[in-house]
Amino acid sequence: MTDVVPTALSRLETDSLGAVEIPADAYWGAHTARALENFAISGRPISIHPRLVDALAIVKQAAARANRDLGAIEPHKAEMIEQACLALRAGRYHDQFVVDVIQGGAGTSTNMNANEVIANVALELAGHELGDYGVLNPIDDVNRSQSTNDVYPTAAKISIAMALEDFLVEHEALRESFARKGEEFHDILKVGRTQLQDAVPMTLGQEFHGFATTLGEDVERIRDVLPLLREINLGATAIGTGITADPRYAGTVRQHLSDLLGEEYVTAGDLVEATSDTGVFMQMSGVLKRAAIKLSKICNDLRLLSSGPQAGLGEITLPPRQAGSSIMPGKVNPVIPEVVNQVAFAVVGHDVSVTMAAEGGQLQLNAFEPLILHSILTNVSWLRAACRTLRVHCVDGIQANVDRLDSMVRTSVGVVTALTPYIGYAAASALAKTALLTGRSVADLVVEAGLMDRERVEFLTSPARLSGVESGPLPVVGPEGAAKAIVTPSEADSI
């Protein structure tokens, strides 16, 4: 990019490497142009993460206020910067954040992109030409008292926190949807399963209430990590020593940042350590992975419970969303749980990327924070969309196949578990085997063996009582009229 001659459609800017031709209407400048040439990697600009653009604008706004207070820049320049940042926060000019999400330089290109866009937006709003950096300079003014190494991780934490709040709205809505289904299915009995084998009775409502509870626990874990994102290294500048910044700057900019965000941010106690540390990003990524895996497990359960419709479990019906096959007419697949499963798989992969990038840091800086931030923001964005998709297109419309559930409960051998305190494990096991081999009911076999009268055995093995839908006192083992004392193993063999 040397010997460049501008045209009517371009302007000329220079950096330490020489002259660069910039599109005349671009709000970015020479440093961004270099990055566009160097990092044609993913084809995905940083503007795909709007919360990152918002966070960069907030950091630059807080810095402008702090620099004004400390006399580092003139008040009118601080006002120009602030007006440009407010425009960005209002959703304007996001398309000017064009550098690739994957980039070398520890986020320098992202910071430069922000500096140049803010400077040029400020110039235009004040009636000046784009690129008139004698009036307001991207580095000397917008980036005053700052380094990429404190701006980028601070903006990363702010953007993750904001994106998480967006995600938690959808996550909570999904939890509420499962909870409503839990209430709707409250009295519907079914057979529980462990290791895909029949277990004891429960209700479909209990199953769906369990889904809601596990989602609620993940919200709590995410909120446990959120305060850690409010410890920042802004004011550390290059490596944590605060070089080029007023000694009062770190405290001043922290206060302005807190005021802008409406939450108290804290300056790290050791800025050298904080500038190179990525621990909070690993922890956040791990919590997101936990949430994704648990959500995926729920989707596995939905696919199993709805399997069929003839040769599977068929306990519930998911809303049909699209034809499931290009060759089998009438086939409908559980496409919504499937897409959520795939989001979870991607979250796990991104967590591995975060882990490797965090481990790859050296000495006073981690050069791989762009990959860390992109991975986490992508996970948050995809999980948010997945939660909404699962709720709107699946969970809200799930129906219980009551007749199918009732049929399985009435023929379930698992109710024999309730008899073990009275007849012993060996006798109960023998009864279960006989019931499975003959197809006869457990109650009939117990009465026939003279172990209990019918009224008592039907009470003890009532699926409604065993699931908690109905309650009542347990019979006492012992005297006449009560359950027979525990059967010995030798007696059990004769059952």
C-alpha positions as CSV (number, residue, x, y, z in Angstrom):
1,M,0.0,0.0,0.0
2,T,2.6,2.6,-1.1
3,D,2.5,5.3,-3.7
4,V,-1.3,5.5,-3.3
5,V,-3.2,8.2,-5.1
6,P,-6.7,9.0,-3.8
7,T,-9.7,9.2,-6.2
8,A,-13.1,10.8,-6.0
9,L,-14.3,7.7,-4.2
10,S,-11.5,7.5,-1.7
11,R,-9.3,9.5,0.8
12,L,-5.7,9.1,1.7
13,E,-4.6,8.3,5.3
14,T,-1.2,7.4,6.7
15,D,0.1,5.3,9.5
16,S,3.6,4.3,10.6
17,L,3.9,2.0,7.6
18,G,2.9,4.6,5.0
19,A,-0.1,5.8,3.0
20,V,-3.4,3.9,2.7
21,E,-6.3,4.5,0.4
22,I,-9.6,4.5,2.3
23,P,-13.2,4.5,0.8
24,A,-14.4,8.1,1.0
25,D,-17.5,7.2,3.0
26,A,-15.8,4.8,5.4
27,Y,-15.7,5.8,9.1
28,W,-12.7,3.5,9.7
29,G,-9.2,4.4,8.7
30,A,-5.7,3.2,8.0
31,H,-5.2,0.8,10.9
32,T,-8.5,-0.9,10.1
33,A,-7.6,-1.1,6.4
34,R,-4.4,-2.9,7.3
35,A,-6.4,-5.4,9.4
36,L,-8.8,-6.0,6.6
37,E,-5.9,-6.9,4.4
38,N,-4.1,-9.1,7.0
39,F,-7.0,-11.0,8.6
40,A,-9.3,-12.3,5.9
41,I,-10.0,-15.4,8.0
42,S,-13.5,-16.1,9.0
43,G,-15.4,-13.6,6.9
44,R,-17.3,-12.5,10.0
45,P,-16.8,-8.9,11.2
46,I,-16.8,-7.9,14.9
47,S,-20.1,-6.2,14.3
48,I,-21.8,-9.6,14.5
49,H,-21.4,-9.1,18.2
50,P,-23.4,-5.9,18.8
51,R,-22.8,-6.0,22.5
52,L,-19.0,-5.8,21.9
53,V,-19.6,-2.6,19.9
54,D,-21.7,-1.2,22.7
55,A,-19.1,-2.1,25.3
56,L,-16.3,-0.5,23.3
57,A,-18.3,2.7,23.0
58,I,-19.0,2.7,26.8
59,V,-15.3,2.2,27.6
60,K,-14.3,5.1,25.2
61,Q,-17.0,7.3,26.7
62,A,-15.8,6.6,30.2
63,A,-12.2,7.3,29.1
64,A,-13.2,10.6,27.5
65,R,-14.9,11.7,30.7
66,A,-11.9,10.7,32.8
67,N,-9.4,12.4,30.5
68,R,-11.5,15.6,30.6
69,D,-11.6,15.5,34.4
70,L,-7.9,15.1,34.6
71,G,-7.1,17.7,32.0
72,A,-5.6,15.1,29.6
73,I,-7.9,16.3,26.7
74,E,-9.8,19.5,26.1
75,P,-13.5,19.5,27.2
76,H,-14.8,20.0,23.7
77,K,-12.9,17.0,22.4
78,A,-14.3,14.9,25.3
79,E,-17.8,16.1,24.3
80,M,-17.2,15.1,20.6
81,I,-16.1,11.7,21.6
82,E,-19.0,11.2,24.0
83,Q,-21.5,12.2,21.3
84,A,-20.0,9.7,18.9
85,C,-20.1,7.0,21.6
86,L,-23.8,7.7,22.3
87,A,-24.5,7.3,18.6
88,L,-22.9,3.9,18.6
89,R,-24.8,2.9,21.7
90,A,-28.0,3.9,19.9
91,G,-27.2,1.3,17.2
92,R,-25.8,3.5,14.6
93,Y,-22.6,2.9,12.6
94,H,-22.2,-0.8,13.8
95,D,-21.6,-1.8,10.1
96,Q,-18.3,0.2,10.3
97,F,-16.8,-2.4,12.7
98,V,-15.4,-4.5,9.9
99,V,-12.3,-6.2,11.1
100,D,-12.4,-10.0,11.3
101,V,-13.4,-11.6,14.6
102,I,-10.2,-13.7,14.3
103,Q,-7.2,-11.5,14.3
104,G,-3.6,-11.3,15.5
105,G,-2.4,-8.6,17.9
106,A,-4.4,-9.4,21.1
107,G,-7.4,-7.2,19.9
108,T,-5.4,-4.2,18.6
109,S,-7.2,-4.2,15.3
110,T,-10.6,-4.1,17.2
111,N,-9.4,-1.2,19.4
112,M,-8.1,0.7,16.4
113,N,-11.3,0.1,14.5
114,A,-13.2,1.6,17.4
115,N,-10.8,4.5,17.8
116,E,-11.1,5.4,14.1
117,V,-14.9,5.0,13.8
118,I,-15.5,7.1,17.0
119,A,-13.1,9.8,15.7
120,N,-14.8,10.0,12.3
121,V,-18.3,9.9,13.6
122,A,-17.4,12.6,16.0
123,L,-15.9,14.7,13.3
124,E,-18.9,14.3,11.0
125,L,-21.4,15.1,13.9
126,A,-19.3,18.3,14.6
127,G,-19.4,19.3,10.9
128,H,-15.9,18.3,9.9
129,E,-14.6,16.1,7.1
130,L,-13.9,12.4,7.7
131,G,-10.2,11.9,8.3
132,D,-9.6,15.4,9.6
133,Y,-7.5,14.1,12.5
134,G,-6.0,17.5,13.2
135,V,-9.3,18.3,14.9
136,L,-9.8,15.0,16.6
137,N,-7.3,12.2,16.5
138,P,-8.2,8.5,16.8
139,I,-5.1,7.7,18.9
140,D,-4.0,10.9,20.6
141,D,-7.5,11.8,21.7
142,V,-9.9,8.8,21.5
143,N,-7.3,6.4,22.8
144,R,-5.7,8.8,25.3
145,S,-4.5,7.1,28.5
146,Q,-5.4,3.7,27.1
147,S,-3.9,0.6,25.5
148,T,-5.6,-2.2,23.7
149,N,-4.3,-4.3,26.6
150,D,-6.7,-2.7,29.1
151,V,-9.5,-1.5,26.7
152,Y,-10.0,-4.9,25.0
153,P,-10.4,-7.1,28.1
154,T,-12.5,-4.5,29.8
155,A,-14.8,-4.3,26.8
156,A,-14.8,-8.1,26.6
157,K,-16.1,-8.4,30.2
158,I,-18.7,-5.7,29.7
159,S,-20.0,-7.2,26.4
160,I,-20.2,-10.7,27.9
161,A,-22.1,-9.4,30.9
162,M,-24.6,-7.6,28.7
163,A,-25.0,-10.5,26.4
164,L,-25.6,-12.8,29.3
165,E,-28.4,-10.6,30.6
166,D,-30.0,-11.0,27.1
167,F,-29.5,-14.7,27.3
168,L,-30.9,-15.1,30.8
169,V,-34.2,-13.5,29.7
170,E,-34.8,-16.3,27.2
171,H,-33.4,-19.0,29.5
172,E,-35.9,-17.9,32.2
173,A,-38.7,-17.9,29.7
174,L,-37.8,-21.5,28.8
175,R,-37.7,-22.5,32.4
176,E,-41.2,-21.0,32.9
177,S,-42.5,-22.9,29.9
178,F,-41.3,-26.2,31.3
179,A,-42.8,-25.3,34.7
180,R,-46.1,-24.6,33.1
181,K,-46.0,-28.0,31.4
182,G,-45.2,-29.5,34.8
183,E,-48.4,-28.0,36.2
184,E,-50.4,-29.1,33.1
185,F,-49.2,-32.7,33.4
186,H,-49.4,-32.7,37.3
187,D,-51.7,-35.7,37.6
188,I,-50.7,-37.7,34.5
189,L,-49.1,-41.0,35.7
190,K,-46.3,-42.7,33.9
191,V,-43.5,-45.2,34.3
192,G,-40.1,-43.7,35.3
193,R,-36.9,-45.1,33.8
194,T,-33.4,-45.6,34.9
195,Q,-30.7,-46.7,32.4
196,L,-33.5,-46.9,29.8
197,Q,-35.2,-49.7,31.8
198,D,-38.6,-49.5,33.6
199,A,-38.3,-48.2,37.1
200,V,-41.1,-47.0,39.4
201,P,-44.2,-44.8,38.8
202,M,-44.0,-41.0,38.7
203,T,-45.9,-38.3,36.9
204,L,-45.2,-36.6,33.7
205,G,-45.6,-33.4,35.7
206,Q,-42.7,-34.4,37.9
207,E,-40.5,-35.0,34.9
208,F,-41.2,-31.6,33.4
209,H,-40.9,-29.9,36.7
210,G,-37.4,-31.5,37.0
211,F,-36.5,-29.9,33.6
212,A,-37.6,-26.5,35.0
213,T,-35.6,-27.0,38.1
214,T,-32.3,-27.9,36.4
215,L,-32.6,-24.8,34.1
216,G,-33.2,-22.7,37.2
217,E,-30.0,-24.0,38.8
218,D,-28.0,-23.0,35.7
219,V,-29.3,-19.4,36.0
220,E,-27.9,-19.4,39.6
221,R,-24.5,-20.6,38.5
222,I,-24.3,-18.0,35.7
223,R,-25.3,-15.2,38.2
224,D,-22.5,-16.5,40.5
225,V,-19.9,-15.6,37.8
226,L,-21.3,-12.3,36.7
227,P,-19.7,-10.3,39.6
228,L,-16.3,-11.6,38.5
229,L,-16.8,-9.8,35.2
230,R,-16.9,-6.5,37.0
231,E,-13.2,-6.6,38.0
232,I,-11.4,-4.7,35.3
233,N,-7.8,-3.6,34.5
234,L,-8.7,-0.3,32.8
235,G,-5.9,2.1,33.6
236,A,-3.3,-0.7,33.4
237,T,-2.4,0.5,29.8
238,A,0.3,-1.6,28.2
239,I,1.3,-4.2,30.8
240,G,-0.2,-3.1,34.1
241,T,2.2,-0.3,35.1
242,G,-0.2,2.5,33.9
243,I,2.5,4.0,31.6
244,T,1.2,7.2,29.7
245,A,-1.8,7.6,32.1
246,D,-2.2,10.0,35.0
247,P,-1.9,8.1,38.3
248,R,-5.4,9.1,39.1
249,Y,-6.8,7.8,35.8
250,A,-7.6,4.2,36.8
251,G,-9.8,5.3,39.7
252,T,-11.4,8.1,37.7
253,V,-12.3,6.0,34.7
254,R,-13.5,3.2,36.9
255,Q,-16.0,5.5,38.5
256,H,-17.3,6.9,35.2
257,L,-17.6,3.3,33.9
258,S,-19.6,2.3,36.9
259,D,-21.9,5.4,36.4
260,L,-22.5,4.6,32.8
261,L,-23.3,1.0,33.4
262,G,-25.3,1.4,36.6
263,E,-23.2,-1.2,38.4
264,E,-20.1,-0.9,40.6
265,Y,-17.0,-2.0,38.8
266,V,-13.7,-2.7,40.6
267,T,-10.2,-2.0,39.6
268,A,-8.1,-5.2,40.0
269,G,-5.7,-5.1,42.9
270,D,-2.8,-6.3,40.8
271,L,-3.0,-4.7,37.3
272,V,0.0,-6.6,36.0
273,E,-1.6,-9.9,36.8
274,A,-5.0,-8.8,35.7
275,T,-3.7,-7.8,32.3
276,S,-2.5,-11.3,31.5
277,D,-5.1,-13.3,33.4
278,T,-7.9,-15.0,31.5
279,G,-9.3,-17.0,34.4
280,V,-12.7,-15.4,34.4
281,F,-13.2,-16.2,30.8
282,M,-12.4,-19.9,31.4
283,Q,-14.9,-19.9,34.3
284,M,-17.6,-18.3,32.3
285,S,-17.0,-20.6,29.4
286,G,-17.3,-23.6,31.7
287,V,-20.5,-22.4,33.2
288,L,-22.0,-21.9,29.7
289,K,-20.8,-25.4,28.8
290,R,-22.6,-26.8,31.9
291,A,-25.8,-25.0,30.9
292,A,-25.5,-26.2,27.3
293,I,-24.9,-29.9,28.3
294,K,-27.9,-29.9,30.6
295,L,-30.1,-28.3,28.0
296,S,-28.9,-30.9,25.5
297,K,-29.7,-33.7,28.0
298,I,-33.3,-32.4,28.3
299,C,-33.6,-32.4,24.5
300,N,-32.3,-36.0,24.4
301,D,-35.2,-36.8,26.9
302,L,-37.7,-35.0,24.7
303,R,-36.6,-37.0,21.7
304,L,-36.8,-40.3,23.6
305,L,-40.2,-39.5,25.2
306,S,-41.7,-38.6,21.8
307,S,-40.1,-41.4,19.8
308,G,-42.4,-43.4,17.6
309,P,-45.1,-42.7,17.0
310,Q,-45.8,-46.4,16.8
311,A,-42.6,-48.3,17.7
312,G,-41.1,-45.9,20.2
313,L,-42.0,-44.7,23.7
314,G,-44.6,-42.3,22.4
315,E,-45.4,-40.8,25.7
316,I,-45.5,-37.2,24.5
317,T,-46.1,-35.6,21.1
318,L,-43.9,-32.7,20.0
319,P,-45.4,-30.0,17.7
320,P,-44.8,-31.0,14.1
321,R,-42.6,-28.4,12.5
322,Q,-41.7,-29.8,9.0
323,A,-41.7,-32.9,6.9
324,G,-39.1,-35.3,8.2
325,S,-38.1,-37.2,5.1
326,S,-37.7,-36.8,1.4
327,I,-38.6,-40.5,0.9
328,M,-40.8,-41.6,3.8
329,P,-44.2,-39.9,3.6
330,G,-45.7,-38.7,6.9
331,K,-42.5,-38.9,8.8
332,V,-42.0,-36.0,11.3
333,N,-38.7,-35.6,13.1
334,P,-37.9,-33.9,16.4
335,V,-36.0,-31.2,14.6
336,I,-36.2,-28.5,17.3
337,P,-34.5,-30.6,20.0
338,E,-32.0,-31.7,17.4
339,V,-30.9,-28.2,16.6
340,V,-30.5,-27.4,20.3
341,N,-28.4,-30.5,20.6
342,Q,-26.1,-29.2,17.9
343,V,-25.8,-25.8,19.6
344,A,-24.6,-27.6,22.7
345,F,-22.0,-29.6,20.7
346,A,-20.7,-26.3,19.3
347,V,-20.6,-24.7,22.8
348,V,-18.4,-27.6,24.0
349,G,-16.1,-27.1,21.0
350,H,-15.8,-23.4,21.7
351,D,-15.1,-24.1,25.3
352,V,-12.1,-26.2,24.2
353,S,-11.0,-23.2,22.0
354,V,-11.2,-20.9,25.1
355,T,-9.2,-23.4,27.1
356,M,-6.4,-23.7,24.6
357,A,-6.3,-19.9,24.0
358,A,-6.1,-19.2,27.7
359,E,-3.3,-21.7,28.1
360,G,-1.4,-20.2,25.2
361,G,-0.8,-16.8,26.8
362,Q,2.7,-15.8,27.5
363,L,4.2,-13.4,30.1
364,Q,2.4,-10.1,30.5
365,L,-0.4,-10.6,27.8
366,N,-2.6,-13.2,26.2
367,A,-2.5,-12.6,22.5
368,F,-5.4,-14.9,21.9
369,E,-8.2,-13.0,23.6
370,P,-10.0,-12.3,20.2
371,L,-10.7,-16.1,19.9
372,I,-11.7,-16.3,23.6
373,L,-14.2,-13.4,23.3
374,H,-15.6,-14.6,19.9
375,S,-16.1,-18.1,21.3
376,I,-17.9,-16.9,24.4
377,L,-20.1,-14.3,22.7
378,T,-21.0,-16.9,20.0
379,N,-21.9,-19.4,22.7
380,V,-24.1,-16.9,24.5
381,S,-25.8,-15.8,21.3
382,W,-26.5,-19.3,20.1
383,L,-27.7,-20.5,23.4
384,R,-30.1,-17.5,23.6
385,A,-31.5,-18.4,20.2
386,A,-31.7,-22.0,21.1
387,C,-33.7,-21.4,24.3
388,R,-36.2,-19.2,22.4
389,T,-36.5,-21.7,19.5
390,L,-37.0,-24.7,21.9
391,R,-39.7,-22.8,23.9
392,V,-41.6,-21.3,21.0
393,H,-41.4,-24.1,18.5
394,C,-41.5,-27.1,20.9
395,V,-42.1,-27.0,24.6
396,D,-45.1,-24.6,24.6
397,G,-46.9,-27.1,22.2
398,I,-46.0,-30.5,23.8
399,Q,-48.9,-32.8,24.4
400,A,-49.2,-35.8,26.6
401,N,-50.3,-39.1,25.1
402,V,-52.5,-40.0,28.1
403,D,-53.9,-43.3,26.9
404,R,-50.4,-44.6,26.1
405,L,-49.1,-43.5,29.5
406,D,-52.0,-45.0,31.4
407,S,-51.6,-48.4,29.6
408,M,-47.9,-48.6,30.5
409,V,-48.5,-47.7,34.1
410,R,-51.3,-50.3,34.6
411,T,-49.0,-53.1,33.3
412,S,-45.8,-51.9,35.0
413,V,-44.0,-54.5,37.1
414,G,-41.9,-51.7,38.7
415,V,-44.6,-51.2,41.4
416,V,-43.3,-54.4,43.1
417,T,-40.6,-52.2,44.5
418,A,-43.2,-50.8,47.0
419,L,-43.6,-54.3,48.5
420,T,-39.9,-54.9,49.4
421,P,-40.3,-53.5,53.0
422,Y,-43.1,-56.1,53.6
423,I,-42.1,-59.2,51.7
424,G,-38.4,-58.7,51.2
425,Y,-36.2,-58.1,48.1
426,A,-35.9,-61.8,47.1
427,A,-39.7,-62.4,47.1
428,A,-40.3,-59.1,45.3
429,S,-37.7,-60.1,42.7
430,A,-39.3,-63.5,42.2
431,L,-42.7,-61.9,41.7
432,A,-41.3,-59.4,39.2
433,K,-39.8,-62.2,37.1
434,T,-43.1,-64.2,37.2
435,A,-45.1,-61.2,36.2
436,L,-42.9,-60.5,33.3
437,L,-42.9,-64.1,32.1
438,T,-46.6,-64.6,32.4
439,G,-48.0,-61.2,31.8
440,R,-50.0,-61.4,35.0
441,S,-50.4,-58.5,37.4
442,V,-48.2,-58.2,40.5
443,A,-51.3,-57.8,42.6
444,D,-52.8,-61.1,41.4
445,L,-49.5,-62.9,42.1
446,V,-49.1,-61.5,45.6
447,V,-52.7,-62.4,46.6
448,E,-52.3,-65.9,45.0
449,A,-49.1,-66.5,47.0
450,G,-51.0,-65.6,50.2
451,L,-48.6,-62.7,51.0
452,M,-51.2,-60.0,51.3
453,D,-54.9,-59.4,50.9
454,R,-55.9,-57.7,47.7
455,E,-57.0,-54.4,49.3
456,R,-53.6,-54.0,51.0
457,V,-51.5,-54.9,47.9
458,E,-53.5,-52.6,45.6
459,F,-53.0,-49.8,48.1
460,L,-49.3,-50.4,48.4
461,T,-48.8,-50.7,44.6
462,S,-51.0,-47.8,43.6
463,P,-49.1,-45.8,41.0
464,A,-50.8,-42.6,42.1
465,R,-49.6,-43.2,45.7
466,L,-46.2,-44.2,44.7
467,S,-45.8,-41.1,42.5
468,G,-47.0,-38.8,45.3
469,V,-50.2,-37.8,43.6
470,E,-52.2,-39.5,46.4
471,S,-51.0,-40.0,50.0
472,G,-51.9,-42.2,53.0
473,P,-50.5,-44.0,55.9
474,L,-48.4,-47.1,55.3
475,P,-49.7,-50.4,56.7
476,V,-47.9,-51.9,59.7
477,V,-46.1,-55.2,59.4
478,G,-47.1,-57.7,62.0
479,P,-50.4,-58.8,63.5
480,E,-53.4,-60.3,61.7
481,G,-55.0,-58.2,59.1
482,A,-51.6,-56.6,58.3
483,A,-49.0,-57.4,55.7
484,K,-47.3,-60.8,56.1
485,A,-43.8,-60.7,57.6
486,I,-40.8,-60.6,55.3
487,V,-40.5,-63.8,53.2
488,T,-37.3,-65.8,53.5
489,P,-35.2,-66.5,50.4
490,S,-36.2,-70.2,50.4
491,E,-39.9,-69.1,50.5
492,A,-39.2,-66.7,47.7
493,D,-38.0,-69.5,45.5
494,S,-41.4,-71.2,45.7
495,I,-43.3,-68.1,44.6
